[in-house]
Amino acid sequence: MTYRIGNASGFYGDRFSAVREMLTGGPLDVLTGDYLAELTMLILGRDRMKDANRGYAKTFLRQMEENLGLAREKGVKIVANAGGLNPAGLAGALRELAGKLGLDVKIAHVEGDDLVARAEELNLGKPLTANAYLGAWGIAECLNAGADVVVTGRVTDASVIVGPAAAHYGWARDDFDALAGAVAAGHVIECGAQATGGNYAFFTEHSLGVPGFPIAEIEADGSSVITKHPGTGGVVNVGTVTAQLLYEITGARYAGPDVTTRFDTLSLTEDGPDRVRISGVRGEAPPPTLKVALNTLGGFRNETTFVLTGLDIEEKAALVREQLEASLKDRPPAEIRWTLARTDHADADTEQTASALLHVAVKDADPKVAGRAFTGAAVELALASYPGFHVTAPPSDASPFGVYTAAYVDAREVPHVAVLPDGMRVDIAPSTSTRELSEVDEPALPEPLDHGRVRRVPLGTIAGARSGDKGGNANLGVWVRSEEAWRWLVHRLTVAEFKLLLPETADLTVTRYLLPNLRAMNFVVEGILGQGVASQARFDPQAKALGEWLRSRLIDIPEVLL
């Protein structure tokens, strides 16, 4: 029998009803949830500054109020990283909730990831939050002790899936291939409906509706089938699974605290309607260090958007920029960033389509400088600037922004503690077998496609893409669906061509990684997101649509592929 692990949350704010949908839609052994993104840790850190008892995902507690009894009735274990910065607090709140509901539920939690109190000792500076990415073995320890619910702080996203599988099958710490297979399955389902057709490049080929959430049927050797409950919306196919495998990775080696997964070894095959098998995954010993997510308060930010309508758009933009910067000259903000979006059309039949948007964003350590001193100066120009002057929002105060950075510490410096249902504390040792992380050699390229005539069409006519953020870097995966298309893409979409297609990346460091087994490549664009999503460095601060921009760009594609 396979072990069925479902997911009901890909981020803090995902579909609230998904927990009940997953519990009632069909059989499951475990239901997991991922609530923690880099930005979420900053949000929870600010919550905890206001109230030391907070710092966890309150949504999860409300979901359990509605569904804990149902999960208990169906014998489904719950594992989630909703503990955030306070897993012990969430575990306590769950015990109180279970008491109110009259449920006999064994609750455990995993802690040790929070390093903020030791940040200076570990040379991590003075961050607001500092959380190491723990692995799966604390979760497994809790489940082996009979826990019905396990909540954690910052563990890797896949760990909430790997832990239950490792406990169920009794894997050893050095069963690296099995662990790697579970990591691959976990990486696919941890982002919820992105594996079932959500955010999918070829969405027009399917009836998406409201997609169901994904399930990984994991087998004893770590291989798995990705699927969903019957009758739910969306689709699971090789494309949706490929897209999610490429999401927010770098190259062939995907490092974690328990195993380094070789994404260049796995194979995907259709296994029936809405079923994709992941097999052949190889694993290696993990690196000796753990990644630590650091969030600091970077200062204060504010923004204003001027609407420029009709004629002389460039001249209007230059005028208001000159006027505003002159008004701020006595105490200018530390950073001023202007962006003109030419959304205007000539001879437009609506005022909105005749208009362009001039966006100005500022940052400063002083909230007064970035606050009304800035927005007030912008609005004061209303009767003294370009014809048709108006802005999209009234003056506002500045808001604080965060800065995300990643650091690495020796795994032996990080406590990893499983707090069992009876309160017993068990220390989880780091892996005794480690391997320094290194890049794999670039694989041999296939023979270029021998083609004739080409047609200039969008790259997305034949290629899919999925993009996202890792701190200040963007990751953009591109894949095609035939061997002939791969033979063309791998020779055509070089780093140089990528920079031509996406001019915003021209002056940045871009690295290309190849995954021939997926007919895919991944581009890492360093620094395009500034200091991370919370710093709001660009129009698309998490690079979620960077891949769709690339797909929209025109390129000469062989007609034999069209």
HELIX and SHEET records of a PDB file:
HELIX    1   1 ALA A   18  THR A   24  1                                   7    
HELIX    2   2 GLU A   38  LYS A   50  1                                  13    
HELIX    3   3 LYS A   58  LYS A   74  1                                  17    
HELIX    4   4 PRO A   87  LEU A  101  1                                  15    
HELIX    5   5 VAL A  116  ARG A  118  5                                   3    
HELIX    6   6 TRP A  137  ASN A  144  1                                   8    
HELIX    7   7 SER A  159  TYR A  169  1                                  11    
HELIX    8   8 PHE A  176  ILE A  189  1                                  14    
HELIX    9   9 GLY A  192  ALA A  195  5                                   4    
HELIX   10  10 PHE A  203  GLU A  205  5                                   3    
HELIX   11  11 VAL A  238  LEU A  245  1                                   8    
HELIX   12  12 ILE A  313  SER A  327  1                                  15    
HELIX   13  13 GLN A  352  ALA A  354  5                                   3    
HELIX   14  14 PRO A  367  ALA A  370  1                                   4    
HELIX   15  15 ARG A  372  VAL A  379  1                                   8    
HELIX   16  16 ALA A  411  GLU A  413  5                                   3    
HELIX   17  17 LEU A  459  THR A  461  5                                   3    
HELIX   18  18 GLU A  483  ARG A  492  1                                  10    
HELIX   19  19 VAL A  495  LEU A  501  1                                   7    
HELIX   20  20 PRO A  503  THR A  505  5                                   3    
HELIX   21  21 PRO A  516  LEU A  518  5                                   3    
HELIX   22  22 VAL A  533  SER A  535  5                                   3    
HELIX   23  23 LEU A  546  SER A  552  1                                   7    
HELIX   24  24 GLU A  559  LEU A  561  5                                   3    
SHEET    1   A11 SER A 267  GLU A 270  0                                        
SHEET    2   A11 VAL A 276  SER A 279 -1                                        
SHEET    3   A11 SER A 224  LYS A 228 -1                                        
SHEET    4   A11 PRO A 214  ILE A 218 -1                                        
SHEET    5   A11 TYR A   3  ASN A   7 -1                                        
SHEET    6   A11 VAL A  30  GLY A  33  1                                        
SHEET    7   A11 LYS A  77  ALA A  80  1                                        
SHEET    8   A11 VAL A 149  THR A 152  1                                        
SHEET    9   A11 ILE A 107  GLU A 111  1                                        
SHEET   10   A11 VAL A 417  VAL A 419 -1                                        
SHEET   11   A11 ARG A 425  ASP A 427 -1                                        
SHEET    1   B 4 THR A 129  ALA A 132  0                                        
SHEET    2   B 4 THR A 289  THR A 309 -1                                        
SHEET    3   B 4 SER A 355  ASP A 364 -1                                        
SHEET    4   B 4 GLU A 335  ALA A 341 -1                                        
SHEET    1   C 3 THR A 129  ALA A 132  0                                        
SHEET    2   C 3 THR A 289  THR A 309 -1                                        
SHEET    3   C 3 HIS A 390  VAL A 391 -1                                        
SHEET    1   D 3 THR A 129  ALA A 132  0                                        
SHEET    2   D 3 THR A 289  THR A 309 -1                                        
SHEET    3   D 3 SER A 399  ASP A 410 -1                                        
SHEET    1   E 3 ARG A 253  ALA A 255  0                                        
SHEET    2   E 3 THR A 260  ARG A 262 -1                                        
SHEET    3   E 3 ARG A 282  GLU A 284 -1                                        
SHEET    1   F 2 VAL A 454  PRO A 458  0                                        
SHEET    2   F 2 LEU A 554  PRO A 558 -1                                        
SHEET    1   G 4 GLY A 464  LYS A 470  0                                        
SHEET    2   G 4 ASN A 473  TRP A 479 -1                                        
SHEET    3   G 4 ALA A 520  VAL A 525 -1                                        
SHEET    4   G 4 VAL A 510  LEU A 515 -1                                        
END                                                                             
